[in-house]
Amino acid sequence: MDKTRKKLNKIALFLPSLTGGGAERVFVTLANSLVEHEIKIDLVLANAFGNYFSMLSNKIQVIDLKSSSVILSIPGLIDYLRTEKPDVLLSAVENANTWAIIAKKLSGTSIPVIITEHSTWSQVLSNQPPLKEKALFQIASSIYPLADKLVAVSNGIQADLIETFNINPNKLVCIYNPVVPKNLDFLTAAHVAHPWIADKNCPVIISVGRLVKVKDYPTLIQAFSLAKKLTNCRLIILGEGPERNALQTLINQLGLQNDIDLPGFVENPFAWMAKCDLFVLSSLYEGLPTVLIEAMACGTPVVSTNCISGPAEILENGKYGDLIPLGDVNLLAAALVENVNHPKANSKIKERANDFSVNNAADAYIELIKKVINHEE
């Protein structure tokens, strides 16, 4: 072994906050695993608030930059880099990625920056994003190539980054998100205080994700409305977000108040998924849908839209669950009915989910970071 090879001592992870998004959950899971490898972990937050603090290991040091936005946190991040000198800065979420690279440049340090991309930007741009998203893309398209490495969380995102941002393929690596935790059995066994979960006479369909337009819950609700006429079932949608009122209005209009429930955000979705009969993902686009893998890890049958990117990659083009065309209410309804009436036993579904284990992801990140800090390609 080369004795001059630099040892990995401290990793800094940068996020805007720990609000209830998929990328934030992934970073908390990753941080918890990395810190068990005798590596010091600093979680640097623009503002230290959010739903996931209770999940965070007490071995992780939280650095609160106490800023109301990511851009206002940059002076604090620059000062952190100069003072603490972590071996590497790892970031996630688009605006954090961009400003992490800028902060490193302004700090005058040689600390490498690795950014992780969870979004399929070509799809974001094709779905009439607000001006803020368009501006963010314009900035990111100039700044992203300056990162030392870019981690795409799926092969689909990796291909999209090359095409959309004209990124040098040598700077890119695909590492699947850390999804399946070591304590999965403990999480799935947890009690769920919901009357529908306790009622074994009526199958329960579940979906999990932020209540935002990209998840296309109206299509799922309309498909459920058709399925409900053909089979006995209920639908639970876990998550919180700006579309709550619109979704509740649609539910009321369809007369489904007693059949669809929106309980809000839950910290442990595994417990719910494991006790439901079918998981459904209805998104218009994704990066690598964590919730789909979580459901598979629980052994719950899955149905997903064949959106870009992730579902087809995870399900291996339908081997592990049904793939439905985007926005097709009738086909989605038919898939719901078929899976509720004739549950498909797939003994390999959990095995496939384990490809996205926390251990696999942590090992891959550690290997990548060691190569970066030692300038190995």
FIGUKE-60396 format. One line per 4 residues: number of its first residue (from 1); for each residue x, y, z of C-alpha. Coordinates in nm, 3 decimals. Layout:
<recs>
NUM> X:Y:Z; ...
</recs>
This chain:
<recs>
1> 0.000:0.000:0.000; 0.124:0.351:-0.086; 0.204:0.518:0.248; 0.181:0.864:0.089
5> -0.188:0.811:0.012; -0.394:1.069:0.200; -0.620:0.933:0.473; -0.986:1.031:0.475
9> -1.062:1.204:0.805; -1.354:1.445:0.763; -1.639:1.486:0.515; -1.860:1.794:0.503
13> -2.211:1.754:0.367; -2.391:2.072:0.258; -2.768:2.116:0.235; -3.012:2.408:0.259
17> -3.199:2.241:0.550; -3.344:1.909:0.661; -3.697:1.965:0.534; -3.892:1.661:0.418
21> -3.755:1.607:0.068; -3.609:1.292:-0.086; -3.257:1.433:-0.129; -3.246:1.547:0.232
25> -3.357:1.206:0.357; -3.091:1.040:0.141; -2.817:1.266:0.281; -2.919:1.197:0.641
29> -2.911:0.823:0.571; -2.574:0.855:0.399; -2.427:1.068:0.680; -2.543:0.818:0.943
33> -2.369:0.537:0.756; -2.047:0.726:0.681; -1.998:0.827:1.044; -1.992:0.458:1.138
37> -1.675:0.418:0.926; -1.473:0.621:1.178; -1.493:0.928:0.957; -1.584:1.262:1.109
41> -1.899:1.402:0.949; -1.999:1.769:0.954; -2.352:1.837:0.831; -2.341:2.200:0.717
45> -2.688:2.354:0.683; -2.786:2.695:0.553; -3.059:2.682:0.817; -3.077:2.402:1.073
49> -3.443:2.309:1.067; -3.655:2.031:0.920; -3.826:1.699:0.977; -3.523:1.472:0.968
53> -3.328:1.589:1.274; -3.467:1.305:1.485; -3.316:1.057:1.237; -2.967:1.209:1.260
57> -2.693:1.023:1.448; -2.563:1.207:1.755; -2.212:1.135:1.626; -2.264:1.391:1.348
61> -2.175:1.754:1.410; -2.435:1.998:1.277; -2.304:2.333:1.155; -2.586:2.587:1.142
65> -2.506:2.882:0.912; -2.827:3.049:1.034; -2.925:3.192:0.697; -3.269:3.241:0.545
69> -3.152:3.116:0.205; -2.866:2.921:0.051; -2.715:3.225:-0.120; -2.703:3.416:0.211
73> -2.524:3.120:0.372; -2.227:3.141:0.135; -2.011:3.372:0.351; -2.058:3.129:0.639
77> -1.977:2.831:0.417; -1.661:3.004:0.291; -1.553:3.071:0.650; -1.626:2.707:0.741
81> -1.411:2.576:0.454; -1.120:2.803:0.547; -1.140:2.724:0.917; -1.236:2.356:0.936
85> -1.067:2.236:0.615; -1.268:1.917:0.552; -1.116:1.664:0.312; -1.410:1.707:0.076
89> -1.736:1.900:0.044; -2.031:1.690:-0.067; -2.356:1.865:-0.164; -2.706:1.786:-0.285
93> -3.007:1.984:-0.413; -2.955:2.204:-0.717; -2.909:2.547:-0.558; -2.683:2.402:-0.289
97> -2.474:2.228:-0.556; -2.418:2.549:-0.747; -2.331:2.759:-0.444; -2.108:2.490:-0.294
101> -1.886:2.511:-0.603; -1.888:2.892:-0.593; -1.808:2.895:-0.219; -1.509:2.665:-0.275
105> -1.374:2.895:-0.548; -1.422:3.206:-0.333; -1.264:3.040:-0.030; -0.931:3.008:-0.207
109> -0.896:2.653:-0.076; -0.817:2.338:-0.272; -1.094:2.137:-0.102; -1.259:1.918:-0.368
113> -1.632:1.953:-0.424; -1.847:1.656:-0.520; -2.205:1.738:-0.611; -2.488:1.486:-0.626
117> -2.768:1.530:-0.877; -3.112:1.387:-0.801; -3.307:1.560:-1.079; -3.353:1.494:-1.448
121> -3.300:1.848:-1.572; -3.427:1.790:-1.926; -3.764:1.694:-1.777; -3.766:1.986:-1.532
125> -3.710:2.227:-1.822; -3.969:2.063:-2.049; -4.246:2.093:-1.789; -4.276:2.472:-1.792
129> -4.070:2.545:-1.481; -4.102:2.882:-1.305; -3.853:3.156:-1.384; -3.656:3.071:-1.070
133> -3.589:2.718:-1.199; -3.490:2.848:-1.542; -3.247:3.095:-1.387; -3.105:2.823:-1.164
137> -3.043:2.605:-1.469; -2.863:2.886:-1.651; -2.631:2.935:-1.355; -2.584:2.562:-1.297
141> -2.499:2.497:-1.662; -2.195:2.723:-1.622; -2.098:2.615:-1.269; -2.157:2.236:-1.265
145> -1.860:2.159:-1.495; -1.631:2.318:-1.232; -1.711:2.048:-0.975; -1.438:1.794:-0.909
149> -1.686:1.509:-0.951; -2.058:1.477:-1.013; -2.257:1.186:-0.872; -2.570:1.094:-1.065
153> -2.811:0.884:-0.859; -2.926:0.687:-1.164; -2.792:0.595:-1.506; -3.074:0.800:-1.656
157> -2.959:1.114:-1.473; -2.599:1.045:-1.572; -2.695:1.038:-1.939; -2.911:1.348:-1.893
161> -2.624:1.544:-1.733; -2.396:1.464:-2.024; -2.655:1.579:-2.276; -2.815:1.872:-2.091
165> -2.508:2.022:-1.923; -2.243:1.898:-2.167; -2.056:1.749:-1.871; -1.731:1.561:-1.936
169> -1.826:1.193:-1.886; -1.498:1.138:-1.698; -1.626:1.368:-1.421; -1.942:1.163:-1.376
173> -2.010:0.853:-1.170; -2.340:0.680:-1.096; -2.399:0.584:-0.733; -2.741:0.464:-0.633
177> -2.897:0.631:-0.332; -2.866:0.467:0.010; -3.224:0.350:0.057; -3.248:0.017:0.235
181> -3.131:0.069:0.596; -2.966:-0.183:0.827; -3.258:-0.163:1.071; -3.526:-0.230:0.807
185> -3.693:-0.506:1.010; -3.726:-0.273:1.309; -3.874:0.004:1.093; -4.126:-0.218:0.916
189> -4.242:-0.369:1.247; -4.331:-0.029:1.397; -4.697:0.026:1.485; -4.911:0.240:1.255
193> -5.204:0.412:1.421; -5.445:0.425:1.128; -5.781:0.243:1.121; -5.745:0.138:0.757
197> -5.415:-0.039:0.828; -5.584:-0.243:1.102; -5.880:-0.337:0.879; -5.769:-0.650:0.693
201> -6.101:-0.677:0.507; -6.024:-0.389:0.269; -5.699:-0.374:0.070; -5.502:-0.049:0.105
205> -5.307:0.114:-0.177; -5.035:0.358:-0.073; -4.833:0.633:-0.239; -4.561:0.842:-0.076
209> -4.411:1.174:-0.181; -4.440:1.549:-0.156; -4.777:1.689:-0.260; -4.642:1.867:-0.567
213> -4.747:1.873:-0.933; -4.463:1.654:-1.058; -4.600:1.360:-0.856; -4.923:1.378:-1.064
217> -5.151:1.268:-0.783; -5.463:1.384:-0.976; -5.406:1.100:-1.225; -5.367:0.853:-0.938
221> -5.682:0.981:-0.767; -5.883:0.961:-1.089; -5.750:0.612:-1.160; -5.839:0.507:-0.806
225> -6.189:0.644:-0.858; -6.233:0.407:-1.153; -6.070:0.115:-0.970; -6.293:0.167:-0.667
229> -6.599:0.094:-0.882; -6.456:-0.246:-0.972; -6.293:-0.363:-0.650; -6.294:-0.293:-0.280
233> -5.991:-0.078:-0.186; -5.871:0.240:-0.017; -5.590:0.484:-0.094; -5.347:0.654:0.143
237> -5.113:0.927:0.013; -4.835:1.015:0.258; -4.661:1.350:0.226; -4.709:1.722:0.257
241> -4.688:2.006:0.009; -4.850:2.296:-0.174; -5.098:2.083:-0.372; -5.281:1.955:-0.062
245> -5.586:2.181:-0.100; -5.622:2.110:-0.473; -5.596:1.735:-0.414; -5.848:1.743:-0.132
249> -6.086:1.940:-0.354; -6.056:1.674:-0.626; -6.114:1.398:-0.371; -6.428:1.577:-0.249
253> -6.554:1.632:-0.604; -6.522:1.261:-0.674; -6.699:1.173:-0.350; -6.398:0.979:-0.220
257> -6.362:1.144:0.122; -6.414:0.810:0.295; -6.181:0.620:0.061; -5.873:0.842:0.021
261> -5.675:0.983:0.311; -5.391:1.237:0.317; -5.230:1.187:0.662; -4.937:1.419:0.587
265> -4.564:1.365:0.634; -4.447:1.061:0.832; -4.094:0.998:0.951; -4.107:0.622:0.900
269> -4.286:0.533:0.574; -4.149:0.176:0.589; -4.399:0.087:0.863; -4.688:0.203:0.643
273> -4.563:0.046:0.319; -4.504:-0.291:0.481; -4.865:-0.306:0.600; -5.028:-0.198:0.273
277> -5.121:-0.419:-0.020; -4.986:-0.216:-0.312; -4.753:0.081:-0.363; -4.808:0.323:-0.652
281> -4.579:0.589:-0.800; -4.760:0.824:-1.039; -4.486:1.080:-1.111; -4.437:1.270:-1.436
285> -4.060:1.247:-1.390; -3.812:1.142:-1.123; -3.440:1.108:-1.061; -3.423:0.784:-0.868
289> -3.752:0.745:-0.677; -3.646:0.641:-0.329; -4.000:0.555:-0.223; -4.033:0.294:-0.498
293> -3.723:0.115:-0.366; -3.845:0.148:-0.006; -4.171:-0.024:-0.095; -3.985:-0.305:-0.272
297> -3.761:-0.350:0.033; -4.077:-0.405:0.236; -4.188:-0.676:-0.007; -4.488:-0.468:-0.115
301> -4.596:-0.510:-0.480; -4.542:-0.195:-0.687; -4.695:-0.014:-0.983; -4.521:0.288:-1.137
305> -4.548:0.527:-1.426; -4.274:0.465:-1.679; -4.138:0.815:-1.628; -3.789:0.951:-1.688
309> -3.581:0.851:-1.503; -3.556:0.571:-1.253; -3.861:0.341:-1.247; -3.769:0.133:-1.552
313> -3.410:0.117:-1.428; -3.519:0.006:-1.079; -3.786:-0.236:-1.199; -3.568:-0.364:-1.486
317> -3.831:-0.277:-1.745; -4.119:-0.441:-1.563; -3.947:-0.747:-1.415; -4.022:-0.637:-1.059
321> -4.343:-0.436:-1.103; -4.588:-0.291:-1.356; -4.486:0.013:-1.562; -4.769:0.236:-1.687
325> -4.752:0.515:-1.951; -4.760:0.870:-1.814; -5.101:1.021:-1.741; -5.299:0.716:-1.857
329> -5.586:0.703:-1.610; -5.750:0.394:-1.760; -5.435:0.179:-1.774; -5.336:0.284:-1.423
333> -5.684:0.198:-1.297; -5.662:-0.144:-1.465; -5.324:-0.206:-1.300; -5.466:-0.113:-0.960
337> -5.757:-0.353:-1.000; -5.538:-0.637:-1.127; -5.284:-0.601:-0.845; -5.547:-0.568:-0.573
341> -5.753:-0.864:-0.697; -5.457:-1.084:-0.793; -5.152:-0.991:-0.583; -4.829:-1.088:-0.756
345> -4.582:-1.285:-0.549; -4.232:-1.176:-0.649; -3.975:-1.336:-0.423; -3.695:-1.141:-0.591
349> -3.836:-0.794:-0.518; -3.655:-0.758:-0.185; -3.334:-0.892:-0.336; -3.350:-0.625:-0.608
353> -3.413:-0.355:-0.346; -3.094:-0.458:-0.165; -2.894:-0.334:-0.465; -2.981:0.007:-0.319
357> -2.862:-0.069:0.034; -2.706:0.188:0.264; -2.388:-0.020:0.288; -2.341:-0.033:-0.089
361> -2.389:0.343:-0.124; -2.158:0.432:0.166; -1.882:0.207:0.033; -1.916:0.361:-0.314
365> -1.898:0.719:-0.179; -1.596:0.640:0.038; -1.415:0.484:-0.258; -1.497:0.784:-0.478
369> -1.390:1.040:-0.216; -1.060:0.862:-0.152; -0.985:0.867:-0.524; -1.072:1.237:-0.546
373> -0.861:1.353:-0.251; -0.569:1.144:-0.377; -0.611:1.268:-0.736; -0.668:0.916:-0.869
377> -0.878:0.853:-1.175
</recs>
